[in-house]
Amino acid sequence: MLMVQCYSVFWLFTTIASLKMLMDRLNTDQAEEALQEEKDELDAMGKMFSGDYIGRMFILIGTLLLIFDCAGLFLAYQYVEFRPWQLVVFYLSIAALGGELAHNIYRYRGLRAEGADVSAILTESIEDLHSGWNLVTLAAMGGKLILGVLLVLWTVFSS
C-alpha cells in the first residue's frame, strides 16, 4: 500500500506541475520575449535534429507519459470508491486523454515526412493558443488533478 500512496502523491504533484505549465503557456499576458525565446529554442532544435528523430522522441515521451497517466487512472479506479459525479469525471478524463493523444499524433505526423519544415511544425504548436484543443488538454489535466486528489485522499488518509 505504501507504493500506491507514494505513486498517488507523485502523480498528483506531476499533474499540478503540468497544469501550471499549461496555464503559464495559455497566459495571454506572457511577455513577447519569452514567446520569442521559446520559438528560438524550437527553431534551434529543428535545425539540430531531423524531423524523424524529433517525431520518435515525441512519440517516446508521449507514450511514457500516457503509461504514467494510465497507471494513475488504474490505481484510482482500483482504490477510490467513486461517487457518481466522480465516475463521470473519471470517464471524461479518459476521453479527454484519448482525444489529446489523437490530436498530438495528428499534429506531429508531418515531422516524419521527407523535407518537412520541422521548425514551422513545432512553432505552430506553441503559437496555437486559441485552439479548441487547449480546452481538451485543460479538461484532461483538470480531471487528472481531481482524480489525483481523490487517490491521495483514499490511499494516504484512509489507512
MODELLER restraints for C-alpha pairs under 7 A, 6 or more apart:
rsr = mdl.restraints
at = mdl.atoms
rsr.add(forms.Gaussian(group=physical.xy_distance, feature=features.Distance(at['CA:5:A'], at['CA:152:A']), mean=6.69, stdev=0.5))
rsr.add(forms.Gaussian(group=physical.xy_distance, feature=features.Distance(at['CA:5:A'], at['CA:155:A']), mean=5.65, stdev=0.5))
rsr.add(forms.Gaussian(group=physical.xy_distance, feature=features.Distance(at['CA:5:A'], at['CA:156:A']), mean=5.63, stdev=0.5))
rsr.add(forms.Gaussian(group=physical.xy_distance, feature=features.Distance(at['CA:8:A'], at['CA:72:A']), mean=6.97, stdev=0.5))
rsr.add(forms.Gaussian(group=physical.xy_distance, feature=features.Distance(at['CA:8:A'], at['CA:148:A']), mean=6.34, stdev=0.5))
rsr.add(forms.Gaussian(group=physical.xy_distance, feature=features.Distance(at['CA:8:A'], at['CA:151:A']), mean=5.99, stdev=0.5))
rsr.add(forms.Gaussian(group=physical.xy_distance, feature=features.Distance(at['CA:8:A'], at['CA:152:A']), mean=5.47, stdev=0.5))
rsr.add(forms.Gaussian(group=physical.xy_distance, feature=features.Distance(at['CA:9:A'], at['CA:152:A']), mean=6.07, stdev=0.5))
rsr.add(forms.Gaussian(group=physical.xy_distance, feature=features.Distance(at['CA:11:A'], at['CA:72:A']), mean=6.69, stdev=0.5))
rsr.add(forms.Gaussian(group=physical.xy_distance, feature=features.Distance(at['CA:11:A'], at['CA:148:A']), mean=6.47, stdev=0.5))
rsr.add(forms.Gaussian(group=physical.xy_distance, feature=features.Distance(at['CA:12:A'], at['CA:145:A']), mean=6.38, stdev=0.5))
rsr.add(forms.Gaussian(group=physical.xy_distance, feature=features.Distance(at['CA:12:A'], at['CA:148:A']), mean=4.81, stdev=0.5))
rsr.add(forms.Gaussian(group=physical.xy_distance, feature=features.Distance(at['CA:12:A'], at['CA:149:A']), mean=6.55, stdev=0.5))
rsr.add(forms.Gaussian(group=physical.xy_distance, feature=features.Distance(at['CA:15:A'], at['CA:141:A']), mean=6.72, stdev=0.5))
rsr.add(forms.Gaussian(group=physical.xy_distance, feature=features.Distance(at['CA:15:A'], at['CA:144:A']), mean=6.72, stdev=0.5))
rsr.add(forms.Gaussian(group=physical.xy_distance, feature=features.Distance(at['CA:15:A'], at['CA:145:A']), mean=5.96, stdev=0.5))
rsr.add(forms.Gaussian(group=physical.xy_distance, feature=features.Distance(at['CA:16:A'], at['CA:145:A']), mean=6.76, stdev=0.5))
rsr.add(forms.Gaussian(group=physical.xy_distance, feature=features.Distance(at['CA:19:A'], at['CA:141:A']), mean=6.04, stdev=0.5))
rsr.add(forms.Gaussian(group=physical.xy_distance, feature=features.Distance(at['CA:26:A'], at['CA:129:A']), mean=6.08, stdev=0.5))
rsr.add(forms.Gaussian(group=physical.xy_distance, feature=features.Distance(at['CA:39:A'], at['CA:123:A']), mean=5.93, stdev=0.5))
rsr.add(forms.Gaussian(group=physical.xy_distance, feature=features.Distance(at['CA:42:A'], at['CA:119:A']), mean=6.19, stdev=0.5))
rsr.add(forms.Gaussian(group=physical.xy_distance, feature=features.Distance(at['CA:42:A'], at['CA:122:A']), mean=6.40, stdev=0.5))
rsr.add(forms.Gaussian(group=physical.xy_distance, feature=features.Distance(at['CA:42:A'], at['CA:123:A']), mean=6.52, stdev=0.5))
rsr.add(forms.Gaussian(group=physical.xy_distance, feature=features.Distance(at['CA:43:A'], at['CA:119:A']), mean=4.85, stdev=0.5))
rsr.add(forms.Gaussian(group=physical.xy_distance, feature=features.Distance(at['CA:46:A'], at['CA:118:A']), mean=5.20, stdev=0.5))
rsr.add(forms.Gaussian(group=physical.xy_distance, feature=features.Distance(at['CA:46:A'], at['CA:119:A']), mean=4.74, stdev=0.5))
rsr.add(forms.Gaussian(group=physical.xy_distance, feature=features.Distance(at['CA:51:A'], at['CA:111:A']), mean=4.69, stdev=0.5))
rsr.add(forms.Gaussian(group=physical.xy_distance, feature=features.Distance(at['CA:51:A'], at['CA:112:A']), mean=5.46, stdev=0.5))
rsr.add(forms.Gaussian(group=physical.xy_distance, feature=features.Distance(at['CA:51:A'], at['CA:116:A']), mean=6.97, stdev=0.5))
rsr.add(forms.Gaussian(group=physical.xy_distance, feature=features.Distance(at['CA:51:A'], at['CA:118:A']), mean=5.65, stdev=0.5))
rsr.add(forms.Gaussian(group=physical.xy_distance, feature=features.Distance(at['CA:52:A'], at['CA:111:A']), mean=6.11, stdev=0.5))
rsr.add(forms.Gaussian(group=physical.xy_distance, feature=features.Distance(at['CA:52:A'], at['CA:112:A']), mean=4.55, stdev=0.5))
rsr.add(forms.Gaussian(group=physical.xy_distance, feature=features.Distance(at['CA:55:A'], at['CA:108:A']), mean=6.72, stdev=0.5))
rsr.add(forms.Gaussian(group=physical.xy_distance, feature=features.Distance(at['CA:55:A'], at['CA:111:A']), mean=5.68, stdev=0.5))
rsr.add(forms.Gaussian(group=physical.xy_distance, feature=features.Distance(at['CA:55:A'], at['CA:112:A']), mean=6.27, stdev=0.5))
rsr.add(forms.Gaussian(group=physical.xy_distance, feature=features.Distance(at['CA:76:A'], at['CA:147:A']), mean=6.61, stdev=0.5))
rsr.add(forms.Gaussian(group=physical.xy_distance, feature=features.Distance(at['CA:76:A'], at['CA:151:A']), mean=5.36, stdev=0.5))
rsr.add(forms.Gaussian(group=physical.xy_distance, feature=features.Distance(at['CA:79:A'], at['CA:154:A']), mean=6.88, stdev=0.5))
rsr.add(forms.Gaussian(group=physical.xy_distance, feature=features.Distance(at['CA:80:A'], at['CA:150:A']), mean=6.84, stdev=0.5))
rsr.add(forms.Gaussian(group=physical.xy_distance, feature=features.Distance(at['CA:80:A'], at['CA:151:A']), mean=6.10, stdev=0.5))
rsr.add(forms.Gaussian(group=physical.xy_distance, feature=features.Distance(at['CA:80:A'], at['CA:154:A']), mean=5.83, stdev=0.5))
rsr.add(forms.Gaussian(group=physical.xy_distance, feature=features.Distance(at['CA:89:A'], at['CA:143:A']), mean=5.95, stdev=0.5))
rsr.add(forms.Gaussian(group=physical.xy_distance, feature=features.Distance(at['CA:90:A'], at['CA:143:A']), mean=6.85, stdev=0.5))
rsr.add(forms.Gaussian(group=physical.xy_distance, feature=features.Distance(at['CA:93:A'], at['CA:139:A']), mean=6.86, stdev=0.5))
rsr.add(forms.Gaussian(group=physical.xy_distance, feature=features.Distance(at['CA:93:A'], at['CA:140:A']), mean=4.99, stdev=0.5))
rsr.add(forms.Gaussian(group=physical.xy_distance, feature=features.Distance(at['CA:93:A'], at['CA:143:A']), mean=5.01, stdev=0.5))
rsr.add(forms.Gaussian(group=physical.xy_distance, feature=features.Distance(at['CA:93:A'], at['CA:144:A']), mean=6.52, stdev=0.5))
rsr.add(forms.Gaussian(group=physical.xy_distance, feature=features.Distance(at['CA:96:A'], at['CA:136:A']), mean=5.65, stdev=0.5))
rsr.add(forms.Gaussian(group=physical.xy_distance, feature=features.Distance(at['CA:96:A'], at['CA:137:A']), mean=6.91, stdev=0.5))
rsr.add(forms.Gaussian(group=physical.xy_distance, feature=features.Distance(at['CA:96:A'], at['CA:139:A']), mean=6.40, stdev=0.5))
rsr.add(forms.Gaussian(group=physical.xy_distance, feature=features.Distance(at['CA:96:A'], at['CA:140:A']), mean=4.99, stdev=0.5))
rsr.add(forms.Gaussian(group=physical.xy_distance, feature=features.Distance(at['CA:97:A'], at['CA:140:A']), mean=5.54, stdev=0.5))
rsr.add(forms.Gaussian(group=physical.xy_distance, feature=features.Distance(at['CA:100:A'], at['CA:136:A']), mean=6.52, stdev=0.5))
rsr.add(forms.Gaussian(group=physical.xy_distance, feature=features.Distance(at['CA:100:A'], at['CA:137:A']), mean=6.14, stdev=0.5))
rsr.add(forms.Gaussian(group=physical.xy_distance, feature=features.Distance(at['CA:110:A'], at['CA:116:A']), mean=6.61, stdev=0.5))
rsr.add(forms.Gaussian(group=physical.xy_distance, feature=features.Distance(at['CA:111:A'], at['CA:118:A']), mean=6.00, stdev=0.5))
